[in-house]
Amino acid sequence: MRRRNAQALGDVIKELLKLQRLDKKLNEKELLLSWDKVVGPAIAKYTIEKYLKNKVLFVKLSSSVLRSELMMSRQHLVDSLNRQVGVEVINDIRFY
């Protein structure tokens, strides 16, 4: 016998996380974990630290030259990271 209101397990989990207000933290964690995939291994190896605060991703880099180059492609990185997560998690990136 089939249920008429059957839902996919993933949808149920997402709804539960949303109800418990845990989805925002989960999305933030997923964005931080996707940094290496989005920027690639060459840039990831210069990344020392990264954290989120008020929809801004702060990234500490060990190379000042790389920092300057990434400043010019900030918006592209913001879009790529948000696309990777599937929702808008950040609206800016600051390199230091």
TAQUIFEN-V114119 format. One record per helix or strand of 2 or more residues. SS is the DSSP state (hx for helix, st for strand). FROM is the first residue (numbers start at 1). TO is the last residue. If there is no record, write none. Layout:
# TAQUIFEN-V114119
{{SS:FROM:TO} {SS:FROM:TO}}
This chain:
# TAQUIFEN-V114119
{{hx:9:19} {hx:23:39} {hx:41:44} {st:47:53} {st:56:61} {hx:64:72} {hx:74:85} {st:92:95}}
